[in-house]
Amino acid sequence: MPKLAQRVVTRVAFNYRMTASARPLIQPPIELDHAQGPDKGAPCSSRQRGFRLVLLAASLTFSLLAFLALDWLHTARLRRHSPLAVGVNPCRIRDAVNHHALKPNCASVEYWGTDRYQFFTNSLGFRDERVRDVPLADDRPRILMLGDSFTEGMIAWPRSFVGRIAGYFPQYDFLNGGLSGYSASNHLEVARMVLRKGVDIDEVIVFIDNSQVHYDGAYYRDLDSSGAVTGPEREQSAQSWYTSFRHNIAGHFLLTSRMLRLFDRLQRPLVLHGYYHLPGDYFGDPFDREMSAWSYRKVNETARFPAGYAPLGVEGGIAKSQTKMTLLWQELQRRNIPISVVVYPHLGQLVYDTADSREVKIWRDWCEGKCKRFISVLPAFYAAKQQCPRTQPGCWYEKLFVFGDIHYSAGGNALVADATIKALQEDPPAKRQTQSVPTQSAAVLSLH
């Protein structure tokens, strides 16, 4: 027994020593001395994260630059091989008399904002429903329409107010002499051109907005006594830095410009709730442009077009417009051709002006003793504005105008067309008795 006990004690002691010798293999937690900072692996991990961020930024920058380079090449290729894809209409040409005009018998595709539509001119170089030869005479009464871009119609022909009027009265022949940027300085020469060609017309209707004073006062200059006009020697932009930036992007990076338009959608709810402000374009904020503000506020009369009214100023522009319109009336009166005037509102007027604005009073007074009809469409537009609910006071804008622009949508064109159609129904056009009229220069005509 003693030997057995000794063996047991010896085995237990051996096992204890083996167990004790194995304990160092299980290391207890090491307490860090925070005063000495992190362990050696931390700087390596931080450097890796920084490297990854730099690599990500470099990749994004390279991708952006590559996209812009491809976009620029794509836009340049479109400009070289397909001018229409970037909005250049080959039907628009320079003109020695009226500064600019339309090419006769031309067909193209017009781009305006996000809209795209067929564009045709007739043999006189006027926008028309289709390419056609205009005969010198027509059995139907023929009415010549004069005006600016609103009359030309920055929309498909059937939805423009001239197209609507022409579609409603197939018993009349309508000639659309309106063109973007035209004013009284151009209307006179357009009518003279038609008459010189021997085209028989029975009435003239002039569509006027308050930008006409701006163009006559600050843009057009008479070249000589013939009536030919030219533009200003230099211009002064009214656009903001953001608008200039967007314009440059649109001119060189078409795809990028289309992506930026997605952010423009955020402007719609603001306008809908009565926040009347948009970035605008070369002419400034659509809701309060200098060109249309003279009838409701003080404007800049020292800056050049389009930022101001120099050199003639507002009163000089009004006087010049009336002078040119009086010369037109005299040309027509000598031929027994009646004239009518339709006044419609610019966008800013619906926000800041009244239905019986100074513009309306000026042309109503001018029409006395001269016009067959005087039509103001401003009351119809103000009535449409009043129909918006109090929770959405700006709902009228998208109903009547192209969003982001001053030009009418189908709704605004319909209001002008309806007012004109009603006036023509009440006092229908008729064929006039043609008579021979001796040639007489504008210089001989006396102003009334």
Contacts in CASP RR format, 6 or more apart in sequence:
PFRMAT RR
TARGET T0000
AUTHOR 0000-0000-0000
METHOD contacts of the structure
MODEL  1
MPKLAQRVVTRVAFNYRMTASARPLIQPPIELDHAQGPDKGAPCSSRQRG
FRLVLLAASLTFSLLAFLALDWLHTARLRRHSPLAVGVNPCRIRDAVNHH
ALKPNCASVEYWGTDRYQFFTNSLGFRDERVRDVPLADDRPRILMLGDSF
TEGMIAWPRSFVGRIAGYFPQYDFLNGGLSGYSASNHLEVARMVLRKGVD
IDEVIVFIDNSQVHYDGAYYRDLDSSGAVTGPEREQSAQSWYTSFRHNIA
GHFLLTSRMLRLFDRLQRPLVLHGYYHLPGDYFGDPFDREMSAWSYRKVN
ETARFPAGYAPLGVEGGIAKSQTKMTLLWQELQRRNIPISVVVYPHLGQL
VYDTADSREVKIWRDWCEGKCKRFISVLPAFYAAKQQCPRTQPGCWYEKL
FVFGDIHYSAGGNALVADATIKALQEDPPAKRQTQSVPTQSAAVLSLH
32 39 0 8 1.000
67 255 0 8 1.000
67 256 0 8 1.000
68 253 0 8 1.000
68 256 0 8 1.000
71 253 0 8 1.000
71 254 0 8 1.000
71 255 0 8 1.000
71 256 0 8 1.000
72 252 0 8 1.000
72 253 0 8 1.000
74 254 0 8 1.000
74 255 0 8 1.000
75 86 0 8 1.000
75 251 0 8 1.000
75 252 0 8 1.000
75 253 0 8 1.000
75 254 0 8 1.000
75 255 0 8 1.000
76 252 0 8 1.000
78 85 0 8 1.000
78 86 0 8 1.000
78 254 0 8 1.000
79 85 0 8 1.000
79 86 0 8 1.000
83 90 0 8 1.000
84 90 0 8 1.000
84 108 0 8 1.000
84 109 0 8 1.000
84 111 0 8 1.000
85 254 0 8 1.000
86 251 0 8 1.000
86 254 0 8 1.000
87 110 0 8 1.000
87 111 0 8 1.000
89 108 0 8 1.000
89 109 0 8 1.000
89 110 0 8 1.000
89 111 0 8 1.000
89 119 0 8 1.000
90 103 0 8 1.000
90 106 0 8 1.000
90 108 0 8 1.000
91 102 0 8 1.000
91 103 0 8 1.000
91 106 0 8 1.000
91 107 0 8 1.000
91 108 0 8 1.000
91 119 0 8 1.000
91 121 0 8 1.000
92 100 0 8 1.000
92 101 0 8 1.000
92 102 0 8 1.000
92 103 0 8 1.000
93 100 0 8 1.000
93 101 0 8 1.000
93 102 0 8 1.000
93 103 0 8 1.000
94 100 0 8 1.000
94 101 0 8 1.000
95 101 0 8 1.000
96 228 0 8 1.000
97 189 0 8 1.000
97 193 0 8 1.000
97 226 0 8 1.000
97 227 0 8 1.000
97 228 0 8 1.000
97 229 0 8 1.000
98 179 0 8 1.000
98 182 0 8 1.000
98 186 0 8 1.000
98 189 0 8 1.000
98 190 0 8 1.000
98 228 0 8 1.000
98 229 0 8 1.000
99 186 0 8 1.000
99 220 0 8 1.000
99 229 0 8 1.000
99 230 0 8 1.000
99 231 0 8 1.000
100 179 0 8 1.000
100 181 0 8 1.000
101 125 0 8 1.000
101 179 0 8 1.000
102 121 0 8 1.000
102 125 0 8 1.000
102 126 0 8 1.000
102 127 0 8 1.000
102 179 0 8 1.000
103 121 0 8 1.000
103 125 0 8 1.000
104 121 0 8 1.000
104 122 0 8 1.000
104 123 0 8 1.000
104 124 0 8 1.000
104 125 0 8 1.000
105 121 0 8 1.000
105 122 0 8 1.000
105 123 0 8 1.000
105 125 0 8 1.000
105 131 0 8 1.000
105 133 0 8 1.000
106 119 0 8 1.000
106 120 0 8 1.000
106 121 0 8 1.000
106 125 0 8 1.000
106 131 0 8 1.000
107 118 0 8 1.000
107 119 0 8 1.000
107 120 0 8 1.000
107 121 0 8 1.000
107 131 0 8 1.000
108 119 0 8 1.000
109 116 0 8 1.000
109 117 0 8 1.000
109 118 0 8 1.000
109 119 0 8 1.000
110 116 0 8 1.000
110 117 0 8 1.000
110 118 0 8 1.000
110 119 0 8 1.000
110 154 0 8 1.000
112 154 0 8 1.000
112 155 0 8 1.000
112 402 0 8 1.000
112 405 0 8 1.000
112 407 0 8 1.000
113 402 0 8 1.000
113 405 0 8 1.000
114 261 0 8 1.000
115 154 0 8 1.000
115 155 0 8 1.000
115 156 0 8 1.000
115 402 0 8 1.000
117 155 0 8 1.000
117 156 0 8 1.000
117 157 0 8 1.000
118 156 0 8 1.000
118 157 0 8 1.000
119 127 0 8 1.000
120 127 0 8 1.000
120 128 0 8 1.000
120 129 0 8 1.000
120 130 0 8 1.000
120 131 0 8 1.000
120 157 0 8 1.000
121 127 0 8 1.000
121 128 0 8 1.000
121 131 0 8 1.000
122 128 0 8 1.000
122 131 0 8 1.000
122 132 0 8 1.000
122 133 0 8 1.000
122 134 0 8 1.000
122 175 0 8 1.000
123 132 0 8 1.000
123 133 0 8 1.000
123 134 0 8 1.000
124 134 0 8 1.000
124 175 0 8 1.000
124 193 0 8 1.000
124 194 0 8 1.000
124 197 0 8 1.000
124 199 0 8 1.000
126 134 0 8 1.000
126 175 0 8 1.000
126 176 0 8 1.000
126 177 0 8 1.000
126 178 0 8 1.000
127 152 0 8 1.000
127 153 0 8 1.000
127 157 0 8 1.000
127 162 0 8 1.000
127 176 0 8 1.000
127 177 0 8 1.000
127 178 0 8 1.000
127 179 0 8 1.000
128 157 0 8 1.000
128 176 0 8 1.000
129 157 0 8 1.000
129 163 0 8 1.000
129 166 0 8 1.000
134 175 0 8 1.000
134 199 0 8 1.000
136 197 0 8 1.000
136 198 0 8 1.000
136 199 0 8 1.000
136 200 0 8 1.000
137 200 0 8 1.000
138 173 0 8 1.000
138 200 0 8 1.000
139 431 0 8 1.000
140 171 0 8 1.000
140 172 0 8 1.000
140 173 0 8 1.000
140 431 0 8 1.000
141 171 0 8 1.000
141 172 0 8 1.000
141 173 0 8 1.000
141 202 0 8 1.000
141 203 0 8 1.000
141 429 0 8 1.000
141 430 0 8 1.000
141 431 0 8 1.000
142 172 0 8 1.000
142 173 0 8 1.000
142 174 0 8 1.000
142 175 0 8 1.000
142 199 0 8 1.000
142 200 0 8 1.000
142 201 0 8 1.000
142 202 0 8 1.000
142 203 0 8 1.000
143 172 0 8 1.000
143 173 0 8 1.000
143 174 0 8 1.000
143 175 0 8 1.000
143 201 0 8 1.000
143 202 0 8 1.000
143 203 0 8 1.000
143 204 0 8 1.000
143 205 0 8 1.000
143 429 0 8 1.000
144 175 0 8 1.000
144 177 0 8 1.000
144 191 0 8 1.000
144 194 0 8 1.000
144 201 0 8 1.000
144 203 0 8 1.000
144 204 0 8 1.000
144 205 0 8 1.000
145 151 0 8 1.000
145 162 0 8 1.000
145 174 0 8 1.000
145 175 0 8 1.000
145 176 0 8 1.000
145 177 0 8 1.000
145 178 0 8 1.000
145 204 0 8 1.000
145 205 0 8 1.000
145 207 0 8 1.000
146 177 0 8 1.000
146 178 0 8 1.000
146 182 0 8 1.000
146 187 0 8 1.000
146 190 0 8 1.000
146 191 0 8 1.000
146 204 0 8 1.000
146 205 0 8 1.000
146 206 0 8 1.000
146 207 0 8 1.000
147 177 0 8 1.000
147 178 0 8 1.000
147 179 0 8 1.000
147 182 0 8 1.000
147 187 0 8 1.000
147 206 0 8 1.000
147 207 0 8 1.000
147 208 0 8 1.000
148 178 0 8 1.000
148 179 0 8 1.000
148 180 0 8 1.000
148 181 0 8 1.000
148 182 0 8 1.000
148 183 0 8 1.000
148 207 0 8 1.000
148 209 0 8 1.000
148 211 0 8 1.000
148 212 0 8 1.000
148 215 0 8 1.000
149 179 0 8 1.000
149 180 0 8 1.000
149 181 0 8 1.000
149 407 0 8 1.000
150 161 0 8 1.000
150 207 0 8 1.000
150 209 0 8 1.000
150 344 0 8 1.000
150 407 0 8 1.000
150 408 0 8 1.000
150 416 0 8 1.000
151 161 0 8 1.000
151 162 0 8 1.000
151 176 0 8 1.000
151 177 0 8 1.000
151 178 0 8 1.000
151 179 0 8 1.000
151 207 0 8 1.000
152 160 0 8 1.000
152 176 0 8 1.000
152 177 0 8 1.000
152 178 0 8 1.000
152 179 0 8 1.000
152 180 0 8 1.000
153 160 0 8 1.000
153 161 0 8 1.000
153 162 0 8 1.000
153 407 0 8 1.000
153 413 0 8 1.000
154 180 0 8 1.000
154 402 0 8 1.000
154 405 0 8 1.000
154 407 0 8 1.000
155 402 0 8 1.000
155 407 0 8 1.000
155 408 0 8 1.000
155 409 0 8 1.000
155 410 0 8 1.000
155 413 0 8 1.000
157 163 0 8 1.000
158 164 0 8 1.000
158 167 0 8 1.000
159 410 0 8 1.000
159 413 0 8 1.000
160 413 0 8 1.000
161 408 0 8 1.000
161 412 0 8 1.000
161 413 0 8 1.000
161 414 0 8 1.000
161 416 0 8 1.000
161 417 0 8 1.000
161 420 0 8 1.000
162 174 0 8 1.000
162 176 0 8 1.000
163 174 0 8 1.000
163 176 0 8 1.000
163 417 0 8 1.000
164 413 0 8 1.000
164 414 0 8 1.000
164 417 0 8 1.000
164 421 0 8 1.000
165 174 0 8 1.000
165 417 0 8 1.000
165 420 0 8 1.000
165 421 0 8 1.000
165 424 0 8 1.000
166 172 0 8 1.000
166 174 0 8 1.000
168 417 0 8 1.000
168 421 0 8 1.000
169 421 0 8 1.000
169 424 0 8 1.000
172 424 0 8 1.000
172 429 0 8 1.000
175 194 0 8 1.000
175 199 0 8 1.000
175 201 0 8 1.000
177 190 0 8 1.000
178 190 0 8 1.000
178 207 0 8 1.000
179 186 0 8 1.000
181 215 0 8 1.000
182 190 0 8 1.000
182 215 0 8 1.000
183 211 0 8 1.000
183 212 0 8 1.000
183 215 0 8 1.000
183 216 0 8 1.000
183 219 0 8 1.000
183 220 0 8 1.000
183 321 0 8 1.000
183 324 0 8 1.000
184 212 0 8 1.000
184 216 0 8 1.000
184 320 0 8 1.000
184 321 0 8 1.000
184 322 0 8 1.000
184 324 0 8 1.000
184 325 0 8 1.000
184 328 0 8 1.000
185 215 0 8 1.000
185 216 0 8 1.000
185 220 0 8 1.000
185 222 0 8 1.000
185 229 0 8 1.000
185 320 0 8 1.000
185 324 0 8 1.000
186 220 0 8 1.000
186 229 0 8 1.000
187 206 0 8 1.000
187 324 0 8 1.000
187 325 0 8 1.000
187 328 0 8 1.000
188 227 0 8 1.000
188 324 0 8 1.000
188 325 0 8 1.000
188 327 0 8 1.000
188 328 0 8 1.000
188 331 0 8 1.000
189 227 0 8 1.000
189 228 0 8 1.000
189 229 0 8 1.000
191 204 0 8 1.000
191 328 0 8 1.000
191 331 0 8 1.000
191 332 0 8 1.000
192 331 0 8 1.000
194 201 0 8 1.000
195 201 0 8 1.000
195 331 0 8 1.000
195 335 0 8 1.000
200 434 0 8 1.000
201 337 0 8 1.000
202 337 0 8 1.000
202 429 0 8 1.000
202 430 0 8 1.000
202 431 0 8 1.000
202 432 0 8 1.000
203 337 0 8 1.000
203 338 0 8 1.000
203 339 0 8 1.000
203 340 0 8 1.000
203 372 0 8 1.000
203 429 0 8 1.000
204 328 0 8 1.000
204 332 0 8 1.000
204 337 0 8 1.000
204 338 0 8 1.000
204 339 0 8 1.000
204 340 0 8 1.000
205 339 0 8 1.000
205 340 0 8 1.000
205 341 0 8 1.000
205 342 0 8 1.000
205 373 0 8 1.000
205 420 0 8 1.000
206 325 0 8 1.000
206 328 0 8 1.000
206 339 0 8 1.000
206 340 0 8 1.000
206 341 0 8 1.000
206 342 0 8 1.000
207 342 0 8 1.000
207 344 0 8 1.000
207 416 0 8 1.000
208 341 0 8 1.000
208 342 0 8 1.000
208 343 0 8 1.000
208 344 0 8 1.000
208 359 0 8 1.000
208 363 0 8 1.000
209 292 0 8 1.000
209 343 0 8 1.000
209 344 0 8 1.000
209 345 0 8 1.000
209 346 0 8 1.000
209 359 0 8 1.000
210 291 0 8 1.000
210 292 0 8 1.000
210 294 0 8 1.000
210 295 0 8 1.000
210 346 0 8 1.000
210 349 0 8 1.000
210 357 0 8 1.000
210 359 0 8 1.000
211 291 0 8 1.000
211 292 0 8 1.000
211 346 0 8 1.000
212 321 0 8 1.000
213 294 0 8 1.000
213 309 0 8 1.000
213 314 0 8 1.000
213 317 0 8 1.000
213 318 0 8 1.000
213 321 0 8 1.000
213 359 0 8 1.000
214 290 0 8 1.000
214 291 0 8 1.000
214 292 0 8 1.000
214 294 0 8 1.000
214 305 0 8 1.000
214 306 0 8 1.000
214 308 0 8 1.000
214 309 0 8 1.000
214 317 0 8 1.000
215 291 0 8 1.000
215 305 0 8 1.000
216 312 0 8 1.000
216 317 0 8 1.000
216 320 0 8 1.000
216 321 0 8 1.000
216 324 0 8 1.000
217 309 0 8 1.000
217 311 0 8 1.000
217 312 0 8 1.000
217 313 0 8 1.000
217 314 0 8 1.000
217 316 0 8 1.000
217 317 0 8 1.000
217 320 0 8 1.000
218 232 0 8 1.000
218 304 0 8 1.000
218 305 0 8 1.000
218 306 0 8 1.000
218 308 0 8 1.000
218 309 0 8 1.000
218 310 0 8 1.000
218 311 0 8 1.000
218 312 0 8 1.000
218 313 0 8 1.000
218 317 0 8 1.000
219 231 0 8 1.000
219 232 0 8 1.000
219 305 0 8 1.000
219 306 0 8 1.000
220 229 0 8 1.000
220 230 0 8 1.000
220 231 0 8 1.000
221 229 0 8 1.000
221 230 0 8 1.000
221 231 0 8 1.000
221 232 0 8 1.000
222 228 0 8 1.000
222 229 0 8 1.000
223 229 0 8 1.000
223 230 0 8 1.000
225 441 0 8 1.000
225 442 0 8 1.000
225 443 0 8 1.000
226 442 0 8 1.000
227 442 0 8 1.000
232 304 0 8 1.000
232 305 0 8 1.000
234 304 0 8 1.000
235 304 0 8 1.000
235 305 0 8 1.000
235 306 0 8 1.000
236 303 0 8 1.000
236 304 0 8 1.000
236 305 0 8 1.000
236 306 0 8 1.000
236 307 0 8 1.000
236 308 0 8 1.000
237 244 0 8 1.000
237 282 0 8 1.000
237 306 0 8 1.000
237 307 0 8 1.000
238 282 0 8 1.000
238 283 0 8 1.000
238 284 0 8 1.000
238 289 0 8 1.000
238 290 0 8 1.000
238 306 0 8 1.000
238 307 0 8 1.000
238 308 0 8 1.000
239 247 0 8 1.000
239 280 0 8 1.000
239 281 0 8 1.000
239 282 0 8 1.000
239 283 0 8 1.000
239 284 0 8 1.000
240 279 0 8 1.000
240 280 0 8 1.000
240 284 0 8 1.000
242 279 0 8 1.000
243 279 0 8 1.000
243 280 0 8 1.000
243 281 0 8 1.000
243 282 0 8 1.000
243 284 0 8 1.000
246 257 0 8 1.000
246 260 0 8 1.000
246 279 0 8 1.000
247 281 0 8 1.000
247 282 0 8 1.000
249 256 0 8 1.000
249 257 0 8 1.000
249 260 0 8 1.000
250 257 0 8 1.000
251 257 0 8 1.000
264 404 0 8 1.000
267 278 0 8 1.000
267 404 0 8 1.000
268 398 0 8 1.000
268 403 0 8 1.000
270 277 0 8 1.000
271 278 0 8 1.000
271 394 0 8 1.000
271 397 0 8 1.000
271 398 0 8 1.000
271 403 0 8 1.000
272 392 0 8 1.000
272 394 0 8 1.000
272 395 0 8 1.000
272 397 0 8 1.000
272 398 0 8 1.000
273 391 0 8 1.000
273 392 0 8 1.000
273 393 0 8 1.000
273 394 0 8 1.000
274 393 0 8 1.000
274 394 0 8 1.000
276 287 0 8 1.000
276 288 0 8 1.000
276 351 0 8 1.000
276 394 0 8 1.000
277 285 0 8 1.000
277 287 0 8 1.000
278 285 0 8 1.000
278 286 0 8 1.000
278 287 0 8 1.000
278 404 0 8 1.000
279 285 0 8 1.000
280 286 0 8 1.000
280 404 0 8 1.000
282 306 0 8 1.000
283 289 0 8 1.000
283 290 0 8 1.000
283 291 0 8 1.000
283 306 0 8 1.000
284 290 0 8 1.000
284 306 0 8 1.000
286 347 0 8 1.000
286 348 0 8 1.000
286 404 0 8 1.000
286 405 0 8 1.000
286 406 0 8 1.000
287 347 0 8 1.000
287 348 0 8 1.000
287 351 0 8 1.000
288 348 0 8 1.000
288 351 0 8 1.000
288 352 0 8 1.000
289 306 0 8 1.000
289 346 0 8 1.000
289 347 0 8 1.000
289 348 0 8 1.000
289 406 0 8 1.000
290 299 0 8 1.000
290 300 0 8 1.000
290 303 0 8 1.000
290 306 0 8 1.000
290 307 0 8 1.000
290 308 0 8 1.000
290 309 0 8 1.000
291 306 0 8 1.000
291 346 0 8 1.000
292 346 0 8 1.000
292 347 0 8 1.000
292 348 0 8 1.000
292 349 0 8 1.000
292 406 0 8 1.000
293 299 0 8 1.000
293 348 0 8 1.000
293 352 0 8 1.000
294 309 0 8 1.000
294 314 0 8 1.000
295 349 0 8 1.000
295 353 0 8 1.000
295 357 0 8 1.000
295 358 0 8 1.000
295 359 0 8 1.000
296 348 0 8 1.000
296 349 0 8 1.000
296 352 0 8 1.000
296 353 0 8 1.000
296 354 0 8 1.000
296 357 0 8 1.000
296 358 0 8 1.000
297 352 0 8 1.000
299 308 0 8 1.000
299 309 0 8 1.000
299 314 0 8 1.000
300 307 0 8 1.000
300 308 0 8 1.000
300 309 0 8 1.000
301 308 0 8 1.000
301 309 0 8 1.000
301 310 0 8 1.000
301 313 0 8 1.000
301 314 0 8 1.000
302 308 0 8 1.000
302 310 0 8 1.000
303 309 0 8 1.000
303 310 0 8 1.000
304 310 0 8 1.000
309 317 0 8 1.000
312 319 0 8 1.000
312 320 0 8 1.000
318 362 0 8 1.000
322 362 0 8 1.000
322 366 0 8 1.000
323 447 0 8 1.000
325 366 0 8 1.000
326 366 0 8 1.000
326 370 0 8 1.000
326 447 0 8 1.000
326 448 0 8 1.000
327 442 0 8 1.000
327 445 0 8 1.000
327 447 0 8 1.000
328 339 0 8 1.000
329 339 0 8 1.000
329 370 0 8 1.000
330 445 0 8 1.000
330 448 0 8 1.000
331 445 0 8 1.000
332 338 0 8 1.000
332 339 0 8 1.000
334 437 0 8 1.000
334 440 0 8 1.000
335 435 0 8 1.000
335 437 0 8 1.000
336 432 0 8 1.000
336 433 0 8 1.000
336 435 0 8 1.000
337 432 0 8 1.000
338 371 0 8 1.000
338 372 0 8 1.000
339 370 0 8 1.000
339 371 0 8 1.000
339 372 0 8 1.000
340 371 0 8 1.000
340 372 0 8 1.000
340 373 0 8 1.000
340 374 0 8 1.000
340 375 0 8 1.000
340 423 0 8 1.000
341 363 0 8 1.000
341 366 0 8 1.000
341 367 0 8 1.000
341 371 0 8 1.000
341 373 0 8 1.000
341 374 0 8 1.000
341 375 0 8 1.000
342 375 0 8 1.000
342 376 0 8 1.000
342 377 0 8 1.000
342 416 0 8 1.000
342 419 0 8 1.000
342 420 0 8 1.000
343 359 0 8 1.000
343 360 0 8 1.000
343 363 0 8 1.000
343 374 0 8 1.000
343 375 0 8 1.000
343 376 0 8 1.000
343 377 0 8 1.000
343 378 0 8 1.000
344 377 0 8 1.000
344 378 0 8 1.000
344 381 0 8 1.000
344 416 0 8 1.000
345 353 0 8 1.000
345 377 0 8 1.000
345 378 0 8 1.000
345 381 0 8 1.000
346 406 0 8 1.000
347 397 0 8 1.000
347 401 0 8 1.000
347 406 0 8 1.000
348 406 0 8 1.000
349 357 0 8 1.000
349 359 0 8 1.000
349 378 0 8 1.000
350 381 0 8 1.000
350 382 0 8 1.000
350 385 0 8 1.000
350 396 0 8 1.000
354 382 0 8 1.000
355 376 0 8 1.000
355 378 0 8 1.000
355 379 0 8 1.000
355 382 0 8 1.000
356 378 0 8 1.000
357 378 0 8 1.000
360 376 0 8 1.000
360 378 0 8 1.000
363 374 0 8 1.000
364 374 0 8 1.000
364 376 0 8 1.000
367 374 0 8 1.000
372 427 0 8 1.000
373 423 0 8 1.000
373 427 0 8 1.000
375 419 0 8 1.000
375 420 0 8 1.000
375 423 0 8 1.000
377 415 0 8 1.000
377 416 0 8 1.000
377 419 0 8 1.000
380 415 0 8 1.000
380 418 0 8 1.000
380 419 0 8 1.000
381 400 0 8 1.000
381 412 0 8 1.000
381 415 0 8 1.000
384 396 0 8 1.000
384 399 0 8 1.000
384 400 0 8 1.000
384 415 0 8 1.000
385 394 0 8 1.000
385 396 0 8 1.000
387 396 0 8 1.000
388 394 0 8 1.000
388 395 0 8 1.000
388 396 0 8 1.000
389 395 0 8 1.000
397 403 0 8 1.000
398 409 0 8 1.000
399 409 0 8 1.000
399 411 0 8 1.000
399 412 0 8 1.000
400 408 0 8 1.000
400 409 0 8 1.000
400 411 0 8 1.000
400 412 0 8 1.000
400 415 0 8 1.000
401 407 0 8 1.000
401 408 0 8 1.000
401 409 0 8 1.000
401 412 0 8 1.000
402 408 0 8 1.000
402 409 0 8 1.000
408 415 0 8 1.000
408 416 0 8 1.000
END
